[in-house]
Amino acid sequence: MSSTQIQNLVSMLNQIANNNSYKKTEEETAKIVANHLQKFWALSMRNKMTQYLAEDGPELTNVSKLALAQLK
């Protein structure tokens, strides 16, 4: 996957986290985001993001990082 594709996934993930954060804690939002990723993202997309997180994931928001950590 190209760096442009990674950047697009990072952007989408951060947007999902931001869109679900209204009046919720980071932990509550992360659960919602993790559930969304499990339901709607392809395994390859989730794997790329968990790999990106393992390599520091500098552009991920804290909520995005928490959500990725919850994926099984």
C-alpha positions as CSV (number, residue, x, y, z in Angstrom):
1,M,0.0,0.0,0.0
2,S,1.4,3.4,-1.0
3,S,2.0,6.2,1.5
4,T,-0.9,8.1,-0.1
5,Q,-3.2,5.2,0.7
6,I,-1.9,5.1,4.3
7,Q,-2.4,8.8,4.6
8,N,-6.0,8.4,3.3
9,L,-6.7,5.7,5.9
10,V,-5.2,7.8,8.7
11,S,-7.4,10.7,7.6
12,M,-10.5,8.6,7.5
13,L,-9.8,7.0,10.8
14,N,-9.2,10.4,12.5
15,Q,-12.4,11.8,11.0
16,I,-14.4,8.8,12.3
17,A,-13.0,9.4,15.7
18,N,-13.7,13.1,15.6
19,N,-17.2,12.6,14.4
20,N,-18.1,10.3,17.2
21,S,-16.5,12.2,20.1
22,Y,-19.3,14.6,21.0
23,K,-19.9,14.5,24.7
24,K,-18.1,11.2,25.2
25,T,-14.8,10.2,26.9
26,E,-11.9,9.1,24.8
27,E,-12.5,5.5,25.9
28,E,-16.2,5.6,25.0
29,T,-15.4,7.1,21.6
30,A,-12.6,4.5,21.0
31,K,-15.1,1.7,21.6
32,I,-17.5,3.1,19.0
33,V,-14.7,3.6,16.5
34,A,-13.3,0.1,17.0
35,N,-16.8,-1.3,16.4
36,H,-17.1,0.8,13.2
37,L,-13.8,-0.5,12.0
38,Q,-14.7,-4.1,12.7
39,K,-18.0,-3.7,10.9
40,F,-17.1,-1.6,7.9
41,W,-13.4,-1.7,7.2
42,A,-11.7,-4.5,5.3
43,L,-9.3,-6.6,7.2
44,S,-6.5,-5.4,5.0
45,M,-7.3,-1.8,6.0
46,R,-7.4,-2.6,9.7
47,N,-4.1,-4.5,9.4
48,K,-2.5,-1.5,7.7
49,M,-3.6,0.8,10.4
50,T,-2.5,-1.5,13.2
51,Q,0.9,-1.8,11.5
52,Y,1.1,1.9,11.2
53,L,0.3,2.3,14.9
54,A,3.0,-0.3,15.8
55,E,5.5,1.9,13.8
56,D,4.5,4.9,16.0
57,G,1.5,6.1,14.1
58,P,2.5,9.8,14.5
59,E,-0.5,11.3,12.7
60,L,-3.2,9.2,14.6
61,T,-5.2,10.9,17.2
62,N,-5.2,9.5,20.7
63,V,-8.8,8.1,20.2
64,S,-7.7,6.5,16.9
65,K,-4.8,4.8,18.7
66,L,-7.1,3.6,21.5
67,A,-9.6,2.2,18.9
68,L,-6.9,0.4,17.0
69,A,-5.6,-1.1,20.2
70,Q,-9.0,-2.7,20.8
71,L,-9.1,-4.6,17.5
72,K,-8.7,-8.3,17.7
